[in-house]
């Protein structure tokens, strides 16, 4: 145990959230660290007349009591929805830690008059210091102040479940939905005496969901998963990662919503639900289509593009184009509504027209995003095969419609929109991985490298995920840019997948670095009735892209 990173969890009692329990269970499976103690904050007996936390927070005002009632009603409705998602069932329930963590240190915090700030007596501080913790993690309530902040070698880590650059306060995950923000963030920070001014050592984002508790559940699941990776890194290096620089915060402190804010939230939820039901009644769905132009990507004018006719009952998306054996062909996701599954179809481009050739690759699971690359003179395709929990590579045996499985780059992984390229003597793989259920591949971009693309021995980049943001992480194509590459990234908007795209030039890539800079944007303004575009590709002869609109299949 002496060689392990020794951790204590600061909690409010023996019953803790499911995520804290999962963290403790995980810690027992690794040799790198040990969660040895719970530091249990035992609240002093409340003075007569102080009342409950809610009564102190909302007072006796009828409007505030109405806000509490509406909040409880909202919570009941949204918990029913969460119950339908296996990974989120029991989201708000607590679990007895039992024997998960062997040690106990019981302390009685000295609580400020506001009820929020916690300090500790010298006697309680000595109990904590005696155990010589490397790190403490705040998993309970209270704003910790005083000597407790330095009672462990590396200090105290704490979550803030919000983007602290624009959203400080709570409730976690609510205000992002209320304000229809495109993303919801979280940070892990080392606590300091400055309220909301801790040293941020980890930051990440998820796409904002359309309901508060759904948003919060995804946020907690994803943030606690990445806390594990952070703890392993700390255990390996023996120190905390470098902290982000501080910048001024100009926003307000968010608090529990008032009655009129709760009413607005509920009205918006009802309006979105009603709009969805109307579209279903009319038979309208988001339907993707693809278009092309005979030019390089730099010269592409999207409104001049030629649309490829989308067959009835299907949609087309994620086009990639290649010219081979004197023929230019587009390979695209061909989604069949009746089967609720996609395959890869090919279209030949000639004289400004597109002719459907047929099915190129079809499996008994969904396929999309048919990324194309060449290696040793042969043509390969890596379609999205996340339903199979693999990253597969197919080799073209007879262009363009005959393909066979050549390699499985990774197994037991939920990955989408994988791309390969060769630069500086190495093959690089950029892929969007989801590590928590229910899976969503929009937030994280992971980088791997190898000396050959046809291998299962891909080395992970030490900074993975190299991007953790649904505004730029998910791949939407790869463009040649002289000796380098432009990565096309999908942009997710609140309530809209694939709303637009951005182009990022890869400026640095090595086995220990990755950096890119934004150079352009693609928005759904080039044709009437469309409200999304998330893909662009070019082989220098033709450029291809996709778009979406509300249509009957």
C-alpha positions in Angstrom: 0.0 0.0 0.0 3.0 2.3 0.6 3.7 2.4 -3.1 0.1 3.4 -4.0 -1.4 6.8 -4.2 -3.3 7.1 -0.9 -6.7 8.8 -1.2 -9.4 9.8 1.2 -12.9 10.7 0.2 -14.7 13.6 2.1 -18.3 12.6 2.3 -21.5 13.6 4.2 -22.3 10.1 5.5 -22.0 6.4 4.9 -24.6 6.6 2.1 -23.2 8.2 -1.0 -24.1 8.6 -4.7 -23.8 5.7 -7.1 -20.8 7.5 -8.8 -18.8 7.7 -5.6 -19.5 4.0 -5.0 -18.4 3.1 -8.5 -15.2 5.1 -8.0 -14.5 3.1 -4.8 -15.3 -0.2 -6.5 -13.0 0.7 -9.4 -10.1 1.7 -7.1 -10.2 -1.7 -5.6 -9.4 -3.2 -9.0 -6.2 -1.2 -9.6 -2.7 -1.5 -8.1 -1.9 2.2 -8.7 -3.9 3.7 -5.9 -5.9 3.0 -2.8 -9.0 4.8 -1.4 -8.2 4.0 2.2 -10.6 6.2 4.2 -13.9 7.9 4.2 -13.7 11.3 6.0 -17.3 11.5 7.2 -18.6 15.0 7.9 -21.0 14.6 10.8 -23.3 17.6 10.8 -23.9 19.3 14.2 -27.4 19.1 15.6 -29.5 21.9 14.0 -30.5 24.7 16.3 -34.1 25.0 17.2 -35.9 27.2 14.7 -33.4 27.0 11.9 -35.6 24.7 9.9 -34.6 22.5 6.9 -32.2 23.5 4.2 -35.1 24.1 1.8 -37.0 26.3 4.2 -33.9 28.3 4.8 -33.2 28.5 1.1 -36.7 29.4 0.0 -38.1 31.0 3.2 -41.9 31.3 3.8 -42.8 33.0 0.6 -45.8 31.2 -1.2 -44.0 31.8 -4.5 -40.9 30.1 -3.3 -42.9 27.2 -1.9 -44.6 27.0 -5.4 -41.2 26.9 -7.0 -40.2 24.0 -4.7 -43.3 22.1 -5.6 -42.8 22.6 -9.3 -39.2 21.5 -9.0 -40.3 18.3 -7.3 -42.9 17.7 -10.0 -40.3 18.2 -12.7 -37.9 15.8 -10.9 -40.6 13.1 -10.7 -41.4 13.4 -14.4 -37.7 13.3 -15.5 -36.8 10.4 -13.2 -39.5 8.4 -15.0 -37.7 9.1 -18.3 -34.3 8.2 -16.8 -35.8 4.9 -15.6 -36.1 3.9 -19.2 -32.3 4.2 -19.6 -30.6 1.3 -17.9 -27.3 3.1 -17.2 -29.2 6.0 -15.4 -31.7 4.0 -13.3 -31.5 5.1 -9.7 -29.6 8.2 -10.7 -30.5 10.1 -7.5 -30.4 7.1 -5.1 -27.6 6.7 -2.6 -25.8 3.5 -1.7 -24.2 2.3 1.6 -20.4 2.3 1.2 -20.3 -0.7 3.6 -16.9 -2.4 3.2 -16.0 -0.7 0.0 -13.6 1.6 1.9 -12.0 0.1 5.0 -11.1 3.2 7.1 -13.3 5.9 8.7 -12.4 9.3 10.1 -15.3 11.2 11.6 -15.1 14.9 11.8 -17.6 17.7 12.8 -17.2 20.7 10.5 -17.4 24.2 11.9 -20.2 25.5 9.7 -20.5 29.2 8.9 -23.7 31.2 9.6 -24.7 30.9 5.9 -24.5 27.1 6.2 -22.2 26.7 3.3 -18.6 27.2 4.5 -16.9 24.3 6.4 -13.8 24.6 8.5 -12.3 22.0 10.8 -11.0 22.0 14.4 -7.4 21.3 15.2 -8.4 18.0 16.7 -10.2 16.9 13.5 -7.3 18.2 11.3 -4.9 16.1 13.3 -7.0 13.0 12.6 -6.7 13.6 8.9 -3.0 14.5 8.9 -2.1 11.4 10.9 -3.0 9.2 7.9 -0.5 10.9 5.6 -2.9 11.1 2.6 -1.4 11.9 -0.8 -4.8 13.2 -2.0 -8.3 14.0 -0.8 -11.3 14.1 -3.0 -14.4 16.2 -2.0 -17.5 14.1 -2.6 -19.7 15.9 -0.1 -21.2 19.3 0.7 -19.7 22.5 2.0 -17.2 25.0 0.7 -14.0 23.8 2.4 -11.8 26.5 3.9 -8.7 26.6 6.1 -6.0 24.1 6.9 -7.9 21.1 5.6 -7.0 22.3 2.1 -3.3 21.5 2.8 -3.8 18.4 5.0 -2.9 16.0 2.1 0.4 16.1 0.2 -1.3 17.1 -3.1 -4.3 18.9 -1.6 -8.0 18.4 -2.3 -9.6 17.7 -5.6 -13.3 18.6 -6.3 -15.7 18.6 -9.2 -17.6 21.6 -10.5 -20.3 20.2 -12.7 -20.5 23.2 -15.0 -18.2 25.2 -17.3 -16.7 27.5 -14.7 -15.8 30.1 -17.4 -19.5 30.8 -18.0 -21.5 28.9 -15.3 -20.7 29.0 -11.6 -23.3 27.7 -9.1 -26.0 25.2 -9.7 -28.0 23.0 -9.9 -25.7 20.9 -12.0 -26.8 20.5 -15.6 -29.9 22.7 -15.2 -29.0 26.1 -16.5 -27.3 24.8 -19.6 -30.7 23.3 -20.6 -32.6 26.4 -19.6 -30.4 28.6 -21.7 -30.2 26.1 -24.6 -26.5 26.0 -24.5 -24.8 23.7 -27.0 -22.6 22.0 -24.5 -22.4 21.4 -20.7 -19.0 21.4 -19.1 -17.3 20.1 -15.9 -14.0 20.7 -14.3 -11.8 19.0 -11.7 -9.9 21.5 -9.6 -7.6 21.6 -6.7 -9.4 23.6 -4.0 -7.9 26.9 -2.8 -9.2 29.5 -0.3 -10.7 31.4 -3.3 -14.4 30.5 -3.8 -14.8 29.1 -7.4 -11.2 30.0 -7.9 -9.6 26.5 -7.6 -6.8 25.4 -9.9 -8.4 23.6 -12.8 -6.5 20.4 -13.9 -9.1 18.7 -16.0 -11.9 20.1 -18.2 -14.4 18.3 -20.4 -17.8 18.8 -22.1 -20.8 16.8 -23.2 -23.6 17.8 -25.7 -26.4 19.4 -23.7 -29.3 17.1 -23.5 -32.9 18.3 -23.7 -33.9 17.7 -20.0 -32.1 18.6 -16.8 -31.8 15.2 -15.1 -30.8 13.5 -18.4 -28.1 16.2 -18.8 -26.9 15.8 -15.2 -26.8 12.0 -15.4 -24.6 12.1 -18.6 -22.5 14.8 -17.1 -21.8 12.8 -13.8 -21.2 9.5 -15.6 -18.7 11.1 -18.1 -16.9 13.2 -15.5 -16.4 10.4 -12.9 -15.1 8.2 -15.7 -12.4 10.7 -16.6 -11.6 11.3 -13.0 -10.4 7.7 -12.9 -8.0 8.4 -15.8 -6.8 11.5 -14.0 -6.1 9.6 -10.8 -4.1 7.0 -12.7 -2.0 9.8 -14.2 -1.4 11.3 -10.8 -0.5 7.9 -9.4 2.0 7.4 -12.3 3.7 10.8 -12.0 3.3 11.5 -8.3 2.1 15.0 -9.0 -0.9 16.9 -10.3 -1.1 18.0 -13.9 -0.3 21.7 -14.6 -3.2 23.9 -13.8 -5.0 26.1 -16.4 -4.3 29.9 -16.2 -7.0 32.0 -14.4 -9.2 34.5 -16.2 -11.9 36.9 -15.0 -15.4 35.6 -14.5 -18.1 38.1 -15.6 -21.2 35.9 -15.1 -23.5 35.7 -12.2 -23.7 33.0 -9.5 -26.4 30.6 -10.6 -28.7 29.4 -7.9 -31.8 27.2 -7.6 -34.4 28.5 -10.2 -37.2 30.8 -9.1 -40.9 30.1 -9.9 -41.0 32.0 -13.2 -37.8 30.3 -14.3 -39.2 26.9 -13.5 -42.4 27.8 -15.5 -40.3 28.9 -18.5 -38.3 25.6 -18.3 -41.4 23.5 -18.2 -43.0 25.5 -21.0 -40.0 25.0 -23.2 -39.9 21.2 -22.4 -43.6 21.0 -23.3 -43.1 23.0 -26.6 -40.2 20.8 -27.7 -42.2 17.6 -26.9 -45.3 19.0 -28.8 -43.2 19.9 -31.8 -41.8 16.3 -31.9 -45.2 14.8 -31.8 -46.4 17.1 -34.6 -43.5 16.0 -36.8 -44.2 12.4 -36.1 -47.8 12.8 -36.9 -46.9 14.4 -40.3 -44.3 11.7 -40.9 -41.4 14.1 -41.0 -37.9 13.0 -40.0 -34.5 14.5 -40.3 -33.3 13.2 -43.7 -29.8 13.5 -44.9 -28.7 13.9 -48.6 -25.4 14.4 -50.4 -24.1 16.6 -53.1 -20.9 17.1 -55.2 -19.0 19.5 -57.3 -16.1 19.0 -59.7 -13.5 21.0 -58.0 -11.0 20.9 -55.1 -12.4 21.6 -51.6 -10.9 25.1 -51.5 -12.8 26.1 -54.6 -16.1 24.5 -53.6 -19.2 26.7 -53.7 -21.8 24.6 -52.0 -24.9 26.2 -53.4 -23.7 25.3 -56.9 -23.4 21.7 -56.0 -25.3 18.9 -57.7 -27.5 16.8 -55.4 -27.4 13.1 -55.7 -31.0 11.8 -55.7 -31.9 10.2 -52.4 -33.9 7.0 -53.0 -37.3 6.7 -51.3 -37.2 5.1 -47.8 -33.5 5.9 -47.4 -31.1 8.7 -46.6 -27.5 9.3 -47.7 -24.8 10.8 -45.6 -21.0 10.9 -44.8 -19.8 10.8 -48.5 -16.2 10.1 -49.4 -14.9 10.3 -53.0 -12.0 8.5 -54.7 -10.8 8.4 -58.3 -9.3 5.0 -59.3 -8.9 3.1 -62.5 -10.2 6.1 -64.4 -13.5 6.2 -62.4 -14.6 8.7 -59.7 -16.9 7.1 -57.2 -18.6 8.3 -54.0 -19.1 6.0 -51.1 -21.7 7.0 -48.6 -23.8 5.8 -45.7 -27.1 4.4 -47.2 -29.6 4.3 -44.3 -32.7 2.2 -44.8 -35.6 3.4 -42.5 -37.5 0.1 -42.6 -34.4 -1.8 -41.4 -33.2 0.9 -39.0 -29.7 0.2 -40.3 -27.2 1.6 -42.8 -24.8 0.0 -45.3 -22.3 1.5 -47.7 -23.3 2.2 -51.2 -21.3 3.5 -54.2 -22.2 6.1 -56.8 -20.2 6.9 -60.0 -19.7 10.5 -61.0 -19.6 11.3 -64.7 -20.4 14.5 -66.7 -22.0 16.3 -63.7 -24.3 13.3 -62.9 -24.3 10.6 -60.4 -25.3 6.9 -61.1 -26.0 4.5 -58.2 -23.8 1.4 -58.6 -25.0 -0.6 -55.7 -24.0 -1.9 -52.3 -20.3 -1.8 -51.5 -20.2 -3.1 -47.9 -23.1 -4.6 -45.9 -23.1 -6.3 -42.6 -25.7 -7.5 -40.1 -25.0 -4.3 -38.1 -25.1 -0.6 -38.9 -22.4 0.9 -41.1 -21.7 4.6 -41.9 -18.8 7.0 -42.4 -16.9 5.0 -45.1 -13.4 6.6 -44.7 -11.1 5.8 -47.6 -7.3 5.6 -47.7 -4.6 4.0 -49.7 -1.8 1.8 -48.5 0.8 0.0 -50.5 -1.1 0.7 -53.7 -4.4 -0.9 -52.4 -7.6 1.0 -51.5 -9.0 0.5 -48.0 -12.2 1.6 -46.2 -12.8 2.1 -42.5 -16.6 2.4 -42.0 -18.1 3.2 -38.7 -18.8 -0.2 -37.0 -19.5 0.9 -33.4 -22.5 -1.4 -33.2 -20.0 -4.3 -33.5 -17.7 -2.6 -30.9 -14.8 -2.8 -33.3 -12.8 -0.6 -35.7 -12.7 -2.5 -38.9 -10.7 -2.0 -42.1 -11.9 -3.5 -45.4 -9.7 -3.9 -48.6 -11.1 -3.3 -52.0 -10.6 -6.5 -54.1 -12.4 -5.3 -57.2 -13.2 -1.6 -57.6 -15.7 -0.3 -56.6 -18.1 -2.9 -55.3 -16.1 -5.8 -53.9 -14.5 -5.5 -50.5 -13.3 -7.9 -47.8 -12.4 -7.5 -44.2 -8.6 -6.9 -44.0 -7.9 -6.0 -40.4 -9.6 -5.2 -37.0 -7.7 -2.2 -35.6 -9.5 -2.4 -32.2 -11.9 -4.6 -30.4 -14.2 -4.0 -27.5 -14.5 -0.3 -28.2 -17.4 2.0 -29.1 -15.8 4.2 -31.7 -17.3 6.4 -34.5 -16.0 8.2 -37.5 -12.5 6.8 -37.6 -9.9 8.4 -39.9 -6.3 7.3 -40.9 -3.4 9.3 -42.4 0.3 9.0 -42.8 2.6 11.8 -41.7 6.2 12.2 -40.4 6.9 8.5 -40.8 3.9 7.2 -38.8 0.3 6.2 -39.4 -2.2 8.1 -37.3 -5.7 7.2 -36.3 -8.2 9.8 -35.2 -11.4 8.4 -33.8 -14.3 9.3 -31.6 -14.6 7.0 -28.6 -17.4 6.8 -26.0 -16.5 5.2 -22.7 -19.8 5.4 -20.8 -23.3 4.2 -21.4 -25.6 5.1 -23.0 -23.0 5.8 -25.6 -22.5 9.1 -27.3 -19.4 9.6 -29.5 -19.7 13.4 -30.0 -17.5 14.6 -27.2 -14.1 12.9 -27.3 -11.4 12.8 -30.0 -8.8 10.1 -29.4 -5.4 9.8 -31.2 -3.4 6.6 -31.8 -0.3 5.9 -33.8 1.4 2.9 -35.5 4.0 2.1 -38.2 1.3 0.4 -40.3 -2.5 0.9 -40.6 -3.1 -2.8 -40.8 -2.4 -3.7 -37.2 -4.2 -4.2 -33.9 -1.3 -2.7 -32.0 -2.2 1.0 -32.0 -0.4 3.1 -29.4 -2.6 5.5 -27.5 -1.6 9.2 -27.3 -0.7 10.2 -23.8 -3.0 13.2 -23.9 -6.1 11.2 -24.9 -8.7 12.5 -25.4 -6.8 15.1 -27.3 -10.1 17.0 -27.6 -13.0 16.8 -25.2 -15.7 19.1 -26.6 -18.8 18.3 -28.7 -18.2 21.6 -30.6 -15.1 20.3 -32.3 -14.3 16.7 -31.4 -16.4 14.5 -33.8 -14.8 13.9 -37.2 -16.6 14.9 -40.4 -13.9 14.3 -43.0 -10.2 14.8 -43.8 -8.8 17.1 -46.4 -5.3 17.2 -47.9 -3.6 20.6 -47.3 -0.3 20.6 -49.0 2.0 18.5 -46.9 -0.5 18.5 -44.0 -4.2 17.9 -43.3 -7.4 19.7 -42.5 -9.7 17.9 -40.1 -13.4 18.5 -40.6 -15.2 18.6 -37.3 -19.0 18.3 -36.7 -20.6 20.9 -34.5 -23.5 19.9 -32.3 -26.2 22.4 -31.4 -28.7 22.2 -28.6 -31.3 19.7 -29.8 -29.6 19.3 -33.2 -27.0 16.7 -34.2 -24.8 17.7 -37.1 -25.9 21.3 -37.2 -22.8 22.6 -38.9 -19.1 21.9 -39.4 -15.7 23.6 -38.9 -12.4 23.1 -40.5 -9.3 22.7 -38.4 -5.7 22.7 -39.6 -3.6 20.1 -37.8 -0.6 22.2 -36.7 1.3 19.8 -34.5 1.2 16.0 -34.3 3.7 13.7 -32.6 3.7 10.9 -30.1 3.4 13.5 -27.3 1.7 16.5 -28.9 -1.4 17.4 -30.8 -2.7 20.8 -31.8 -5.0 22.3 -34.4 -6.3 25.7 -35.3 -9.7 26.7 -36.8 -9.5 28.0 -40.4 -13.1 28.0 -41.7 -16.8 27.1 -41.1 -19.5 25.4 -43.1 -23.0 26.4 -42.2 -26.4 25.2 -43.6 -27.1 28.4 -45.5 -26.4 27.2 -49.1 -29.8 25.8 -49.9 -33.4 26.5 -48.8 -35.0 24.2 -46.2 -31.8 22.6 -44.9 -30.8 22.9 -41.2 -27.7 20.8 -40.9 -24.4 19.9 -42.6 -21.6 17.8 -40.9 -19.3 16.4 -43.6 -16.9 17.5 -46.3 -14.4 15.5 -48.3 -12.4 15.9 -51.5 -9.9 14.0 -53.6 -8.8 17.1 -55.5 -11.0 16.3 -58.5 -14.4 16.2 -56.8 -15.6 17.6 -53.5 -18.6 16.0 -51.7 -20.7 17.0 -48.7 -24.0 16.3 -47.0 -26.9 18.2 -45.7 -30.2 17.5 -43.8 -33.8 18.7 -43.9 -37.1 17.7 -42.5 -38.8 15.4 -45.0 -40.9 12.3 -45.3 -38.7 9.3 -46.0 
